[in-house]
Amino acid sequence: MPKPETYAIDIPITEYLQFLEDPHFAVVRSTLSPAWTTEQCYCCTDDEPVDSNNMDNITFHNDRFEVVVNVKGYEPQEIRCNVSPDMIQLIAQHDGTASNSQGGVVQRNMSMDRSYQLPQIVNPELATCCLSSDGILVISAPWGIK
């Protein structure tokens, strides 16, 4: 089988309401374990780190690849999603300052760089990237022609 052309498409992020309430995420929610949903949607705040061992939920559906990632603390414009036929890359960078309780200023820098090597080819032109208002990102790409 010939190797696919190497190219990547920057997928725009579409914003939605909260993950547990917006109907757009209903099908995704039905595939997640209750433990993942509880940990990612209820237990974490912007000031609280997420358990990196249980952060991403990857599902190989019959018709598509899907990854759900907690990106709380990042603004939509700080997140970038690139999809190529055999890989999905998620990059997020946040540089900011905040006031602390003692009246001082705290510098807060966060970054995320994730790559998902795919077991089969996807169609990058049909990939979607959806962000809930509470920081849950869903990247979905349909499988390409086999």
KEKE-3310 file (N, C-alpha, C; in steps of 0.2 Angstrom, whole numbers, plus 5000, padded with zeros to 4 digits):
npx = (5004:5003:5012:5003:5001:5010:5003:4995:4980:4975:4963:4948:4941:4926:4915:4905:4891:4891:4899:4892:4879:4876:4868:4875:4886:4880:4881:4895:4896:4889:4898:4908:4916:4908:4917:4927:4920:4916:4928:4934:4925:4919:4928:4939:4946:4950:4961:4966:4977:4975:4974:4986:4987:4975:4969:4966:4953:4952:4944:4940:4930:4918:4917:4925:4939:4941:4945:4944:4948:4954:4955:4955:4957:4964:4961:4951:4958:4970:4973:4977:4974:4979:4977:4982:4983:4988:4990:4985:4987:4988:4990:4993:4995:4997:5000:5000:4995:4990:4981:4986:4980:4987:4989:4999:5006:5005:5014:5008:5011:5006:5007:5003:5006:5001:5002:4994:4996:4989:4980:4975:4971:4964:4952:4957:4951:4938:4938:4933:4933:4928:4924:4919:4911:4916:4929:4931:4938:4934:4940:4937:4938:4934:4937:4947:4947:4948)
npy = (4994:5011:5025:5038:5055:5068:5080:5093:5099:5114:5113:5122:5128:5125:5133:5128:5126:5121:5105:5094:5098:5103:5098:5095:5087:5075:5062:5059:5060:5048:5038:5039:5034:5034:5037:5044:5055:5061:5064:5073:5083:5088:5088:5096:5112:5128:5131:5120:5106:5094:5076:5069:5056:5051:5059:5060:5053:5041:5035:5022:5022:5014:5021:5033:5041:5047:5059:5064:5078:5086:5103:5113:5130:5135:5147:5148:5153:5150:5137:5124:5114:5101:5091:5077:5064:5053:5057:5066:5082:5091:5107:5118:5133:5144:5159:5169:5181:5183:5189:5186:5180:5188:5200:5201:5197:5183:5174:5163:5150:5138:5124:5112:5098:5087:5072:5061:5046:5038:5022:5019:5028:5044:5056:5072:5083:5082:5083:5088:5100:5102:5113:5114:5126:5124:5118:5106:5097:5090:5081:5075:5063:5057:5040:5037:5031:5014)
npz = (5000:4995:5004:5011:5005:5014:5023:5032:5040:5047:5059:5061:5077:5084:5095:5109:5121:5139:5142:5148:5146:5133:5118:5107:5111:5115:5109:5110:5124:5128:5125:5134:5149:5165:5176:5170:5165:5177:5183:5174:5171:5183:5194:5192:5191:5184:5191:5196:5194:5181:5181:5173:5169:5166:5156:5142:5131:5120:5106:5095:5083:5071:5060:5062:5070:5087:5099:5116:5125:5140:5141:5150:5156:5145:5132:5117:5106:5110:5107:5095:5082:5072:5058:5049:5036:5043:5057:5071:5079:5093:5100:5113:5121:5134:5141:5155:5168:5185:5199:5216:5232:5241:5236:5226:5210:5200:5188:5176:5166:5154:5144:5131:5121:5110:5101:5090:5084:5070:5067:5055:5039:5040:5034:5033:5028:5032:5046:5063:5076:5092:5105:5122:5132:5145:5144:5137:5124:5109:5096:5080:5067:5051:5045:5031:5014:5013)
capx = (5000:5007:5011:4999:5004:5010:5000:4991:4976:4973:4955:4945:4938:4919:4913:4898:4890:4895:4900:4887:4872:4875:4865:4880:4890:4876:4884:4901:4895:4887:4904:4913:4915:4906:4922:4931:4916:4916:4934:4936:4919:4917:4933:4944:4944:4956:4967:4968:4979:4971:4978:4988:4987:4968:4967:4963:4949:4952:4939:4941:4923:4918:4917:4929:4943:4938:4948:4941:4954:4952:4959:4953:4963:4966:4956:4950:4963:4977:4973:4978:4973:4981:4975:4985:4980:4990:4991:4982:4992:4985:4995:4990:5000:4994:5004:4996:4996:4984:4983:4985:4977:4991:4990:5004:5005:5008:5014:5006:5012:5004:5008:5001:5008:5000:5001:4990:4997:4983:4982:4973:4971:4958:4951:4958:4946:4931:4939:4930:4936:4923:4926:4914:4913:4920:4935:4932:4939:4932:4942:4934:4940:4932:4942:4948:4945:4953)
capy = (5000:5017:5029:5044:5061:5071:5086:5094:5104:5117:5113:5128:5126:5127:5133:5126:5127:5116:5098:5090:5101:5105:5092:5093:5082:5069:5055:5058:5058:5041:5033:5040:5031:5039:5039:5049:5061:5064:5067:5079:5088:5090:5089:5100:5119:5131:5132:5113:5102:5088:5070:5068:5049:5050:5065:5059:5048:5040:5030:5020:5020:5010:5026:5038:5042:5052:5060:5069:5080:5092:5109:5119:5134:5138:5150:5145:5156:5147:5130:5123:5107:5100:5084:5074:5058:5048:5059:5072:5085:5096:5111:5123:5138:5149:5164:5174:5183:5183:5192:5181:5183:5192:5206:5200:5195:5177:5172:5157:5148:5131:5121:5105:5096:5080:5069:5054:5042:5034:5016:5019:5034:5048:5061:5078:5089:5082:5083:5093:5101:5106:5115:5116:5132:5122:5116:5099:5097:5084:5080:5069:5063:5050:5036:5038:5025:5008)
capz = (5000:4995:5009:5010:5005:5020:5023:5038:5039:5053:5059:5066:5083:5085:5102:5111:5128:5143:5139:5150:5144:5126:5114:5102:5114:5118:5107:5114:5132:5129:5124:5139:5156:5171:5180:5166:5165:5183:5185:5170:5171:5190:5199:5190:5190:5180:5196:5199:5188:5179:5182:5166:5167:5164:5153:5135:5130:5113:5104:5088:5080:5065:5055:5064:5076:5091:5105:5120:5129:5145:5140:5154:5157:5138:5128:5111:5102:5112:5105:5088:5080:5065:5056:5043:5035:5048:5063:5074:5083:5097:5103:5117:5124:5138:5145:5158:5174:5189:5206:5221:5238:5245:5232:5222:5204:5198:5181:5175:5159:5153:5137:5129:5114:5110:5094:5090:5077:5069:5065:5048:5036:5041:5029:5036:5026:5036:5053:5066:5082:5095:5112:5126:5136:5151:5142:5135:5117:5105:5089:5077:5060:5048:5042:5024:5010:5015)
cpx = (5004:5006:5007:5003:5004:5008:4996:4986:4974:4965:4953:4941:4931:4917:4906:4897:4893:4894:4894:4880:4871:4873:4871:4884:4887:4879:4891:4901:4893:4892:4909:4911:4912:4912:4926:4927:4916:4922:4936:4931:4918:4922:4938:4942:4950:4962:4970:4971:4975:4976:4980:4988:4980:4965:4963:4959:4949:4948:4940:4934:4924:4919:4922:4934:4941:4943:4945:4947:4951:4957:4957:4959:4966:4960:4956:4956:4970:4978:4973:4977:4974:4980:4979:4982:4982:4991:4987:4986:4988:4990:4991:4995:4996:4999:5000:4998:4990:4986:4982:4982:4981:4992:4995:5002:5008:5008:5012:5006:5010:5005:5006:5003:5007:4999:4998:4992:4992:4984:4979:4972:4964:4958:4951:4953:4939:4932:4935:4934:4931:4925:4920:4916:4916:4926:4936:4932:4938:4935:4940:4936:4938:4937:4941:4946:4950:4955)
cpy = (5006:5021:5036:5050:5064:5078:5087:5100:5107:5117:5118:5125:5129:5127:5131:5127:5121:5109:5094:5092:5102:5098:5090:5087:5076:5062:5054:5056:5051:5036:5034:5036:5036:5041:5045:5056:5065:5068:5073:5084:5091:5092:5094:5107:5122:5131:5125:5109:5096:5082:5068:5060:5047:5056:5064:5053:5047:5034:5029:5018:5017:5015:5032:5037:5048:5053:5065:5071:5086:5097:5115:5123:5138:5141:5147:5147:5153:5140:5129:5116:5106:5092:5083:5068:5052:5050:5065:5075:5091:5100:5117:5127:5143:5153:5169:5176:5184:5186:5186:5184:5187:5199:5206:5198:5188:5176:5165:5155:5140:5130:5114:5104:5089:5078:5062:5051:5038:5028:5015:5027:5037:5053:5068:5083:5088:5081:5088:5094:5105:5107:5117:5122:5130:5118:5109:5100:5091:5085:5074:5069:5056:5047:5037:5031:5020:5005)
cpz = (5000:5001:5007:5009:5012:5020:5029:5037:5046:5054:5064:5072:5083:5092:5103:5118:5132:5141:5141:5148:5137:5122:5109:5104:5116:5116:5110:5121:5133:5128:5130:5146:5161:5175:5176:5166:5171:5185:5180:5170:5178:5194:5198:5189:5186:5185:5198:5193:5187:5179:5175:5164:5165:5160:5146:5135:5123:5111:5096:5086:5074:5059:5056:5070:5080:5097:5109:5125:5134:5143:5144:5156:5151:5135:5121:5106:5104:5110:5097:5087:5073:5063:5049:5042:5040:5055:5065:5079:5087:5101:5107:5121:5128:5142:5148:5165:5178:5196:5211:5227:5242:5241:5227:5215:5202:5191:5180:5167:5159:5145:5137:5122:5114:5103:5095:5084:5076:5065:5057:5046:5038:5035:5033:5034:5029:5043:5056:5073:5086:5103:5116:5130:5143:5150:5140:5127:5114:5098:5086:5069:5057:5045:5035:5021:5012:5008)
residu = (MET:PRO:LYS:PRO:GLU:THR:TYR:ALA:ILE:ASP:ILE:PRO:ILE:THR:GLU:TYR:LEU:GLN:PHE:LEU:GLU:ASP:PRO:HIS:PHE:ALA:VAL:VAL:ARG:SER:THR:LEU:SER:PRO:ALA:TRP:THR:THR:GLU:GLN:CYS:TYR:CYS:CYS:THR:ASP:ASP:GLU:PRO:VAL:ASP:SER:ASN:ASN:MET:ASP:ASN:ILE:THR:PHE:HIS:ASN:ASP:ARG:PHE:GLU:VAL:VAL:VAL:ASN:VAL:LYS:GLY:TYR:GLU:PRO:GLN:GLU:ILE:ARG:CYS:ASN:VAL:SER:PRO:ASP:MET:ILE:GLN:LEU:ILE:ALA:GLN:HIS:ASP:GLY:THR:ALA:SER:ASN:SER:GLN:GLY:GLY:VAL:VAL:GLN:ARG:ASN:MET:SER:MET:ASP:ARG:SER:TYR:GLN:LEU:PRO:GLN:ILE:VAL:ASN:PRO:GLU:LEU:ALA:THR:CYS:CYS:LEU:SER:SER:ASP:GLY:ILE:LEU:VAL:ILE:SER:ALA:PRO:TRP:GLY:ILE:LYS)
# end
